[in-house]
Amino acid sequence: MAESMKTLLALRHVAFEDLGAFEAPLRDAGYAIRYCDMGSEMPGGDFDMLAVLGGPIGAYEDDLYPFLKTELALIEASLKAEKPVLGICLGAQLMARALGAQVYPGPAKEIGWKKLSLSDEGRKILAPLDGVPVLHWHGDTFDLPAGAVHLASTDICRQQGFAFGRHALAFQFHPEAQEEGFERWLIGHAGEIAATPGVTVPGLRADTAKFAAAAMAAGRQVLAQWLARL
C-alpha cells in the first residue's frame, strides 16, 4: 500500500507555516508528505506534487537568501513538467517569479481576516470561499504571470490568487490556516505584529477564533476540487 502512495514535497520556510488544515485532506487523497526546511536542507528526491509554503522573507531576496535560487529553479522545472504545484503566500510569490512575473513590496501590510473579491474564473475555482473571511499575512505582491488566470483580489492587493493551467494553483492568502496551532503564528510574527498599526495579538486571536473554522472548511473544499481536476 505504501509503495502506491504519491509523494508531496512541501518547501517550508518557518516551522509554524506548514500545510496546516491542508495536511489531513492531502494525506486522505493518497499523498505521503515530506517537508523540506529551506535554508537548512536542500530539496531532493522524486515527488509527485510540490507545495511551496509561506514565510517572512521576500521572493526577490536571493541576494540575502541564496537558497531561493535553488527553490526557484525547482518550482520552474516542476511547472514546466506540469507537475501539480501549490503555492501559499510566499509560495505564490515564488511561483509568480518562476513564471517570469515581478514580485515587489505592496502598498501596505495586509494582516488579518478579510473576505475576497472573486473574479469570474475565481467564482468557479474558489467558489467555496465566496463571502468567507480568510487570513491575510503579507506585505509583498506580484504581477499576474503571462498565461495565468486571475482568481481573487482585496482592496489592498489585486493579486490574491491565480491558476496556471490545470496543474498549478497559487494563493496569496492563507487557506490552510486553522485555529489549532495559530498561537505559534502570534509568537513567530510578534515583531511584525507590533510594528503594524491597527494589528494586535488579542485582535488576531479573537478573529481567528471567530473565522478560522469556516475558512478551514471552505479551503479544504477548494483543495479537494482542485485535486479532483488533476
C-alpha positions as CSV (number, residue, x, y, z in Angstrom):
1,M,0.0,0.0,0.0
2,A,2.8,2.5,1.0
3,E,4.5,1.8,-2.4
4,S,1.4,3.0,-4.3
5,M,1.2,6.4,-2.5
6,K,2.1,9.6,-4.2
7,T,4.7,11.9,-2.7
8,L,4.2,15.6,-1.9
9,L,7.3,17.7,-1.3
10,A,6.5,20.7,0.9
11,L,9.0,23.5,0.9
12,R,8.8,25.1,4.4
13,H,10.4,28.4,5.4
14,V,9.4,28.7,9.0
15,A,8.2,25.8,11.1
16,F,4.8,27.2,12.1
17,E,3.8,27.9,8.5
18,D,3.2,24.3,7.5
19,L,0.4,22.7,5.4
20,G,-2.0,23.2,8.4
21,A,-5.6,22.4,7.5
22,F,-4.5,21.0,4.1
23,E,-2.3,18.3,5.6
24,A,-5.1,15.8,6.5
25,P,-7.0,16.0,3.2
26,L,-3.8,15.7,1.2
27,R,-2.9,12.5,3.2
28,D,-6.5,11.3,2.6
29,A,-6.0,11.9,-1.1
30,G,-3.1,9.5,-1.1
31,Y,-0.1,11.8,-0.7
32,A,2.8,11.0,1.6
33,I,4.0,14.4,2.8
34,R,7.7,15.2,3.0
35,Y,8.7,18.6,4.4
36,C,12.0,20.2,3.3
37,D,13.1,23.1,5.6
38,M,14.6,25.6,3.3
39,G,17.8,27.2,4.4
40,S,18.9,24.1,6.4
41,E,18.0,21.4,3.9
42,M,18.3,21.1,0.1
43,P,15.2,19.7,-1.7
44,G,15.9,16.3,-3.4
45,G,14.3,13.1,-4.4
46,D,11.4,12.3,-6.6
47,F,7.9,13.7,-5.8
48,D,4.5,13.9,-7.5
49,M,3.4,17.2,-6.2
50,L,5.2,20.3,-4.9
51,A,3.8,22.7,-2.3
52,V,5.6,26.0,-1.6
53,L,4.7,27.5,1.8
54,G,4.7,30.9,3.4
55,G,7.5,32.8,5.2
56,P,8.5,36.3,6.3
57,I,11.1,36.9,3.5
58,G,10.9,38.4,0.1
59,A,10.7,36.2,-3.0
60,Y,13.2,38.6,-4.6
61,E,15.7,38.5,-1.8
62,D,18.0,35.8,-3.2
63,D,21.0,38.1,-2.5
64,L,20.2,37.7,1.2
65,Y,18.9,34.1,1.0
66,P,20.8,32.3,-1.8
67,F,18.7,29.1,-1.3
68,L,15.9,30.9,-3.1
69,K,17.8,30.4,-6.4
70,T,17.6,26.6,-5.9
71,E,14.0,26.9,-4.9
72,L,13.0,29.0,-7.9
73,A,14.7,26.5,-10.2
74,L,12.8,23.6,-8.7
75,I,9.5,25.5,-9.0
76,E,10.2,26.4,-12.6
77,A,11.2,22.9,-13.5
78,S,8.1,21.5,-11.8
79,L,5.8,23.9,-13.6
80,K,7.4,23.1,-17.0
81,A,7.0,19.4,-16.3
82,E,3.3,20.1,-15.5
83,K,3.6,18.5,-12.0
84,P,1.0,19.8,-9.6
85,V,2.3,22.8,-7.8
86,L,0.5,24.5,-4.9
87,G,1.7,27.9,-3.6
88,I,0.7,29.8,-0.4
89,C,1.7,33.4,0.3
90,L,5.5,33.5,-0.2
91,G,5.0,30.3,-2.2
92,A,2.6,32.1,-4.6
93,Q,5.1,34.9,-5.0
94,L,7.8,32.4,-5.8
95,M,5.6,30.7,-8.3
96,A,4.8,34.1,-9.9
97,R,8.6,34.9,-10.1
98,A,9.3,31.4,-11.6
99,L,6.8,32.2,-14.3
100,G,8.6,35.4,-15.2
101,A,6.5,37.9,-13.2
102,Q,7.8,40.7,-10.9
103,V,7.4,40.5,-7.1
104,Y,7.7,43.7,-5.1
105,P,6.5,45.5,-1.9
106,G,2.8,46.2,-1.9
107,P,1.1,49.4,-0.9
108,A,0.6,48.3,2.7
109,K,0.8,45.3,5.0
110,E,-2.3,43.2,4.9
111,I,-2.6,41.2,8.1
112,G,-5.8,39.8,9.4
113,W,-9.1,38.2,8.4
114,K,-10.9,39.7,5.3
115,K,-13.2,38.5,2.5
116,L,-12.0,38.1,-1.0
117,S,-13.4,39.6,-4.2
118,L,-13.6,36.8,-6.7
119,S,-13.1,37.2,-10.4
120,D,-15.4,35.3,-12.9
121,E,-12.9,32.4,-13.0
122,G,-12.4,32.7,-9.3
123,R,-16.1,32.1,-8.7
124,K,-15.5,28.7,-10.3
125,I,-12.2,27.6,-8.7
126,L,-12.6,29.4,-5.3
127,A,-16.4,29.2,-5.1
128,P,-16.5,27.7,-1.5
129,L,-14.6,30.8,-0.3
130,D,-17.0,33.3,-1.7
131,G,-18.1,35.6,1.2
132,V,-15.8,33.8,3.7
133,P,-13.2,35.8,5.6
134,V,-9.8,34.3,5.1
135,L,-6.4,35.0,6.7
136,H,-4.1,37.5,5.0
137,W,-0.5,38.0,6.2
138,H,1.8,39.7,3.7
139,G,3.5,42.9,2.6
140,D,4.6,42.0,-0.9
141,T,2.6,41.5,-4.1
142,F,3.3,40.4,-7.7
143,D,2.2,40.9,-11.3
144,L,0.0,38.3,-12.8
145,P,2.2,35.9,-14.8
146,A,1.7,35.6,-18.5
147,G,-0.7,32.7,-19.2
148,A,-2.1,32.7,-15.6
149,V,-5.7,33.2,-14.7
150,H,-6.5,35.9,-12.1
151,L,-8.8,34.5,-9.3
152,A,-9.2,37.0,-6.5
153,S,-8.4,40.4,-5.0
154,T,-8.9,42.6,-2.0
155,D,-8.9,46.4,-1.7
156,I,-5.2,46.4,-0.8
157,C,-3.9,43.6,-3.0
158,R,-5.2,42.9,-6.5
159,Q,-3.3,39.6,-6.9
160,Q,-4.8,37.3,-4.3
161,G,-4.6,34.1,-6.3
162,F,-4.0,32.6,-9.8
163,A,-4.3,29.4,-11.6
164,F,-1.7,28.3,-14.3
165,G,-3.1,25.5,-16.4
166,R,-4.8,22.7,-14.6
167,H,-1.8,21.8,-12.5
168,A,-0.8,25.0,-10.6
169,L,-2.7,26.9,-8.0
170,A,-1.4,29.9,-6.1
171,F,-2.9,31.7,-3.1
172,Q,-1.6,35.0,-1.7
173,F,-3.8,34.5,1.3
174,H,-3.7,31.5,3.8
175,P,-6.5,29.0,3.0
176,E,-4.6,26.4,5.1
177,A,-4.8,28.5,8.3
178,Q,-6.6,26.9,11.3
179,E,-7.1,27.9,14.9
180,E,-5.1,24.9,16.1
181,G,-1.5,26.0,16.3
182,F,-2.3,29.6,15.5
183,E,-0.6,30.7,18.7
184,R,2.7,29.8,17.0
185,W,2.0,32.4,14.3
186,L,1.4,35.1,17.1
187,I,4.7,34.2,18.6
188,G,6.7,33.8,15.4
189,H,5.4,37.1,13.9
190,A,5.5,39.1,17.2
191,G,7.8,41.7,15.8
192,E,5.8,42.3,12.7
193,I,2.5,42.5,14.6
194,A,4.0,45.1,17.0
195,A,5.3,47.1,14.0
196,T,2.0,47.1,12.1
197,P,-0.5,49.8,13.1
198,G,-4.0,48.5,13.9
199,V,-2.9,44.9,14.2
200,T,-2.7,43.3,17.7
201,V,-2.2,39.9,19.2
202,P,-5.6,39.9,21.0
203,G,-7.4,41.1,17.9
204,L,-5.8,38.4,15.7
205,R,-6.5,35.7,18.3
206,A,-10.2,36.8,18.6
207,D,-10.8,36.9,14.9
208,T,-9.1,33.6,14.4
209,A,-11.5,32.0,16.9
210,K,-14.4,33.6,15.1
211,F,-13.5,32.9,11.4
212,A,-11.0,30.0,11.2
213,A,-13.4,27.1,11.3
214,A,-15.5,28.3,8.3
215,A,-12.4,29.3,6.3
216,M,-10.8,26.0,7.0
217,A,-13.8,24.1,5.8
218,A,-14.1,26.2,2.6
219,G,-10.3,26.0,2.0
220,R,-10.5,22.2,2.2
221,Q,-13.3,22.2,-0.4
222,V,-11.3,24.3,-2.8
223,L,-8.3,21.9,-2.3
224,A,-10.5,18.8,-2.9
225,Q,-12.0,20.3,-6.1
226,W,-8.5,21.1,-7.4
227,L,-7.2,17.7,-6.6
228,A,-10.1,16.1,-8.4
229,R,-9.3,18.1,-11.6
230,L,-5.6,17.0,-11.7
